[in-house]
Amino acid sequence: MTTATLIKRAEELDALDAILPFDRRDQLAALLTDDDVATLKHLASAGMGDNTLRALASDLGYLEAWCVAATGAPLPWPAPESLLLKFVAQHLWDPVERERNPEHGLPDTVSAALRAQKLLRSTGPHAPATVRRRLTSWSILTRWRGLQGAFAAPALKSALRLAIRAAARPRQRKSGKAITGDVLVQLLSACSGDRLVDLRDCALLLVAFASGGRRRSEVAGLRREDLVDEDPLPSDPQDPASPQLPCLTIHLGRTKTTNADEGETVLLIGRPVTALQAWLAAAAIDSGPLFRKIDQWGHVDRRAITPQTVNLIVKARAQQAGLDPKAFSAHGLRSGYLTEAARRGISLPEAMGQSRHKSVAQAASYYNEAERKLGRAARLFV
């Protein structure tokens, strides 16, 4: 591939700079074909959600790189059933069998090629959810090209089922530990300074948690125009004469489970509002992205932080607070909000009204866990 071709393709990807991470533009330009880039631009113009498109682009880049490493040729469209089966076999394999047979699973040459491109970190079989997601992305991209794939083939479904069973990889939570109220206090203590980055991180953590445990993509996508100032509210709802607290409404727009037309909103009251106002005033933000990049000299960028930055902020502040950064992630704010709500006796429907969970079963799992730890059933012989 010539340098001119790479530059041209990178410029084409610039049209998606609001969706795709800028630091991966050159890498994606090298991995994707011209048809791939055209497909992504078409999906963007068709109104596909930013998060979905970002995941599709990432999965497509991985699939292209894997196919070249595994077969020596670019990804064919539509992919034959044999290639889909090869993908499953090389990503979901039995670690015990691998010890007996080095040819089982992902070949060392393919693994080395993917690691060299920083596309592979796992040393064992992939998570079944990752393999399923990439197959789904592959199927979506195939259909958007007007083609039919073999993704519903019985042989593929059977191979996927058997491979997942052989991999025997236990499901893990997105965040090892929930960021409950006590943990949040420690994270906030780590960003109690008066630097711009401290004000931003303090506001981000409080807003993400108090607004119901917002997903990192939702936090990164917030804009000043999404905020609506409301009349102050009494600190004690039962006593109108109690001290007044600042209040605002956040319009969430498109989320993982809704579209931009559904008008999802959440309330912020008290300290999160004060922290957010302090950040906006200090950074002179009156429009555009709410949480922005800050360079090493303390200059605030016009661009929004990325969802990955939200995760890095949580881990960095955890480490500064003396906690294990590996134990926490941005998703811990979401699980922590519901866990904390359960601990404080807030009803599940009320908590879901703030977290905007659509699945009662999923939200209830955090409540059930909190109740088990606080209840008497596990304390019969203590």
Secondary structure, DSSP 4 states (H G I P E B T S, - for coil): --HHHHHHHHHHHGGGTTTS-GGGHHHHHHHS-HHHHHHHHHHHHTT--HHHHHHHHHHHHHHHHHHHHHHSSPPPSSPPHHHHHHHHHHHS--HHHHHH-TTSSS-HHHHHHHHHTT----SSPPPHHHHHHHHHHHHHHHHHTT---STT-HHHHHHHHHHHHHH-PPP--SSSS---HHHHHHHHHTT-SSSHHHHHHHHHHHHHHHTT---HHHHHT-BGGGEEEEEEEESSTT-TTSPEEEEEEEE--S-SSS-GGG--EEEEESHHHHHHHHHHHHHT-SSSBSSEEE-TT-PEEEEEPPHHHHHHHHHHHHHHTTS-GGG--THHHHHHHHHHHHHTT--HHHHHHHH--S-HHHHHHHHHHHHHHHSSGGGTT-
